[in-house]
Amino acid sequence: MSGRREFVRDAALLGAALAFPGAEWLEAAATPLGRDGSGRRGRSDGRPGARQRPADQSLLAAHDGPADEEYWRLVRSQFLLSPRGIYFNTGTIGASPRPVVDAVVEHLRAFETVFEARGFDGPALRRSTAALVGAPPQTLVFTRNTTESMNYVANGLELAPGDEILMTTHEHVGGLCPWQLVARRRNLVLTQFPLPVPPRSAQQVLDAWRERITPRTKVLMISHILFSNGLIQPLRELCALARERGMISAVDGAHGPGLLPLDLAASGCDFYCASPHKWLLAPKGSGLLYIAEPWLDRLWPTIASGGWDDLSIKAERFDHKGTLNESLLAGFQAAVDFNAVIGQDRIWARCRELSERLYAGLARIDGVDLKSATDPALRAPLISFTVAGWTTDDLIRALWARGPVRVRHVAEYDYHWVRMSTHVYNTPDEVDRVLGIVTDLARQRRTG
């Protein structure tokens, strides 16, 4: 398959992509020389909504994979990220591309005219998101973030006093706090246990879970990818374990959609809670909740509005929460389309390529102590580490002063690790520049 055809797989996909604002660059990419046939290199003026001139032919001739830096420069050009610094914190907030920003702004602007307001195709968003995450459309709820989704699960289950919720000591507050609340309110037991750092194998992780399960354990709250060090937990095996023991699997999937290929229905999880404003690059305030088919009629809504008890509309009854900002959903659709045009497999490969470059470079620096998994198959593009002689606060300040480099301080549970995450708008050069800074900082403390 040619690079151009691989980039825009067929006319139908291109048509769907062009349905959202700011996608003129995709239209240019659909023909070898752009729409005007000139093949001239075009530039944006940097403003949201600025029309893109046709891309240079050399950028479109061969897009054969994640190593094609010309291809990724074209992708990078669609982001508003300032060139003055290096953004390595997608694990907290993704930088939305121009088409997503434009979709939100233009929908909101039209809405505020009242008479020129645009409708929003909710069923279409449900279908396209379902295709992305591998789930039936009727099982998806659109929330604001992982925290809200997890609250729906924790508050909607009928658990009895003494029932246990089991999770690790690597949980983000968005996955932890909803269960703390219901445990206190309903006299439940919440148990957290440590995982090995760094973890060596999936079996070691699975064994750690199995050893902590008791006869009273009713819920496994599983982070698909740990926010602390990027460990990809063996989701299918853990969900299978839950089913075998008659337990409920509630997954904190904050980092799943938009990062790695998903098949939620095949994973066997009962619930999957996600924040597409991270790796899917959707607008901030975009969340997702997957409810497995057997639970659609059993989970109690946390917020009740019209149709809350209409079981015929499946997961949609959880979407009835009163007045919503549909402009954010328009941006969500644009993010799904942006992802589809590039391709989820290609995005995952690119993120891993950059992350593995970062991990390998850090591993060669004397004084760096890596906290992420030693097995590459278990490492998401969130790499955590410390540097001998540096407190985490001082190290982060030094990275900002030298870069600036934007990273995450994993202060929870007193870990105090630096976390760096890489996405498609990052470059190998940025990785190498950061490695150079860390090398200098590590040497400074060794020789100082």
CORCORFEN-V661963 format. One record per residue. N is the residue number from 1. PHI is phi in degrees with one decimal (999 if undefined). Layout:
((N,PHI) (N,PHI))
This chain:
((1,999) (2,-68.4) (3,-59.9) (4,-64.4) (5,-68.4) (6,-69.0) (7,-70.4) (8,-120.3) (9,-66.9) (10,-161.7) (11,-64.0) (12,-65.6) (13,-65.5) (14,-61.6) (15,-60.9) (16,-65.3) (17,-65.5) (18,-73.7) (19,-74.3) (20,-109.7) (21,-66.7) (22,80.9) (23,-100.3) (24,-61.3) (25,-63.0) (26,-71.7) (27,-64.4) (28,-62.5) (29,-71.2) (30,-77.1) (31,-123.8) (32,-56.6) (33,-113.2) (34,83.4) (35,-67.7) (36,-91.5) (37,75.3) (38,-82.7) (39,74.5) (40,-71.7) (41,-70.8) (42,-112.4) (43,-131.9) (44,-92.4) (45,-85.4) (46,89.2) (47,-88.6) (48,-56.3) (49,89.8) (50,-64.8) (51,-72.9) (52,-88.7) (53,-75.5) (54,-55.7) (55,-76.2) (56,-63.7) (57,-59.8) (58,-62.5) (59,-78.7) (60,-111.8) (61,-69.7) (62,-147.2) (63,-110.6) (64,-96.1) (65,156.6) (66,-66.7) (67,-82.7) (68,-79.5) (69,-70.5) (70,-61.9) (71,-58.9) (72,-73.8) (73,-67.3) (74,-64.1) (75,-63.0) (76,-58.3) (77,-64.8) (78,-89.6) (79,-110.1) (80,-91.2) (81,-53.8) (82,-69.1) (83,-76.7) (84,-76.5) (85,-142.5) (86,-118.2) (87,-99.3) (88,-118.0) (89,-138.5) (90,-60.4) (91,-59.3) (92,-98.8) (93,-142.9) (94,-82.3) (95,-88.1) (96,-69.4) (97,-74.4) (98,-54.8) (99,-59.4) (100,-71.2) (101,-59.5) (102,-62.8) (103,-61.1) (104,-65.4) (105,-64.3) (106,-69.4) (107,-65.3) (108,-66.3) (109,-61.7) (110,-65.5) (111,-61.1) (112,-73.6) (113,-76.6) (114,70.4) (115,-84.6) (116,-114.0) (117,-61.6) (118,-97.8) (119,-76.3) (120,-131.3) (121,-90.8) (122,-61.0) (123,-58.6) (124,-66.4) (125,-63.4) (126,-62.5) (127,-68.5) (128,-69.4) (129,-68.7) (130,-60.4) (131,-64.7) (132,-67.9) (133,-101.0) (134,71.2) (135,-146.7) (136,-63.3) (137,-55.0) (138,-74.0) (139,-100.7) (140,-105.3) (141,-121.7) (142,-101.5) (143,-112.0) (144,-99.7) (145,-178.7) (146,-60.6) (147,-58.5) (148,-64.3) (149,-60.6) (150,-67.7) (151,-63.6) (152,-58.7) (153,-69.2) (154,-60.3) (155,-80.3) (156,-91.6) (157,-87.9) (158,-99.7) (159,-112.9) (160,-101.9) (161,-51.0) (162,94.1) (163,-63.9) (164,-108.6) (165,-106.4) (166,-112.9) (167,-154.6) (168,-90.3) (169,-93.1) (170,-130.0) (171,-96.1) (172,-69.9) (173,-59.7) (174,-65.6) (175,-94.3) (176,-81.0) (177,-64.1) (178,-57.0) (179,-77.9) (180,-60.1) (181,-62.5) (182,-69.4) (183,-64.6) (184,-68.9) (185,-72.3) (186,-111.8) (187,61.3) (188,-94.4) (189,-111.1) (190,-112.5) (191,-120.1) (192,-116.9) (193,-136.2) (194,-81.6) (195,-109.7) (196,-64.5) (197,-129.3) (198,-80.3) (199,-71.0) (200,-101.7) (201,-156.9) (202,-64.6) (203,-65.0) (204,-62.3) (205,-67.1) (206,-60.8) (207,-64.3) (208,-61.7) (209,-66.8) (210,-59.9) (211,-68.7) (212,-96.5) (213,-73.6) (214,-123.1) (215,-59.4) (216,-93.1) (217,-68.6) (218,-115.3) (219,-133.5) (220,-101.4) (221,-96.3) (222,-110.8) (223,-82.6) (224,-58.5) (225,-125.4) (226,-67.7) (227,-66.0) (228,-72.8) (229,-143.8) (230,76.2) (231,-63.1) (232,-88.9) (233,-76.0) (234,-73.0) (235,-62.7) (236,-61.3) (237,-66.6) (238,-68.5) (239,-68.8) (240,-64.3) (241,-60.2) (242,-62.0) (243,-62.8) (244,-59.6) (245,-96.0) (246,71.5) (247,-107.9) (248,-96.0) (249,-107.3) (250,-112.7) (251,-106.2) (252,-84.2) (253,-108.1) (254,-51.9) (255,-101.9) (256,-79.1) (257,-60.1) (258,90.3) (259,-101.1) (260,-118.6) (261,-59.7) (262,-122.6) (263,-142.2) (264,-62.1) (265,-62.2) (266,-76.6) (267,-67.7) (268,84.0) (269,-74.6) (270,-84.6) (271,-142.0) (272,-137.0) (273,-112.6) (274,-141.5) (275,-123.6) (276,-63.7) (277,-74.1) (278,-89.4) (279,-76.7) (280,-77.5) (281,68.0) (282,-76.2) (283,-59.4) (284,-65.8) (285,98.0) (286,-108.1) (287,-126.9) (288,-147.4) (289,-133.4) (290,-100.6) (291,-118.8) (292,-59.9) (293,-47.1) (294,-61.9) (295,-98.3) (296,-61.0) (297,-95.5) (298,-107.2) (299,-77.7) (300,-77.6) (301,-65.3) (302,-84.5) (303,-116.5) (304,-107.5) (305,-142.8) (306,-55.8) (307,84.7) (308,-60.4) (309,-107.7) (310,-88.5) (311,-68.9) (312,-69.4) (313,-93.8) (314,56.4) (315,-67.4) (316,-59.9) (317,-64.8) (318,-80.4) (319,-83.8) (320,-83.6) (321,-127.6) (322,91.2) (323,-64.9) (324,-120.8) (325,-92.1) (326,-68.9) (327,-62.8) (328,-66.9) (329,-70.0) (330,-61.8) (331,-68.0) (332,-59.9) (333,-60.7) (334,-62.4) (335,-66.7) (336,-62.3) (337,-66.6) (338,-59.5) (339,-61.5) (340,-67.9) (341,-67.9) (342,-73.1) (343,106.1) (344,-62.9) (345,-62.0) (346,-68.3) (347,-61.3) (348,-59.6) (349,-63.9) (350,-66.4) (351,-59.7) (352,-69.2) (353,-58.1) (354,-67.4) (355,-65.7) (356,-67.7) (357,-62.9) (358,-66.6) (359,-61.1) (360,-62.5) (361,-67.1) (362,-63.4) (363,-62.7) (364,-88.1) (365,-91.5) (366,-64.6) (367,104.0) (368,-84.9) (369,-115.5) (370,-79.6) (371,-108.7) (372,-83.4) (373,-59.0) (374,-77.5) (375,-86.1) (376,-56.5) (377,-66.5) (378,-102.4) (379,-102.9) (380,-82.0) (381,-75.7) (382,-127.7) (383,-106.4) (384,-114.5) (385,-164.3) (386,-128.0) (387,-127.1) (388,-56.3) (389,89.1) (390,-115.5) (391,-75.6) (392,-63.0) (393,-60.3) (394,-67.0) (395,-65.2) (396,-66.2) (397,-64.0) (398,-67.9) (399,-62.9) (400,-67.6) (401,-67.4) (402,-83.2) (403,-91.1) (404,-69.7) (405,-117.5) (406,-96.0) (407,-132.5) (408,-119.8) (409,-92.9) (410,-84.6) (411,-90.0) (412,-57.4) (413,58.2) (414,59.0) (415,-71.3) (416,54.9) (417,-110.7) (418,-88.7) (419,-119.9) (420,-120.0) (421,-130.6) (422,-116.9) (423,-134.2) (424,-67.4) (425,-86.1) (426,-88.6) (427,-133.4) (428,-57.7) (429,-62.1) (430,-63.8) (431,-58.8) (432,-65.3) (433,-64.0) (434,-66.1) (435,-60.6) (436,-64.4) (437,-65.2) (438,-63.4) (439,-59.6) (440,-64.0) (441,-67.1) (442,-64.1) (443,-66.4) (444,-59.5) (445,-77.2) (446,-71.2) (447,-92.0) (448,-78.4))
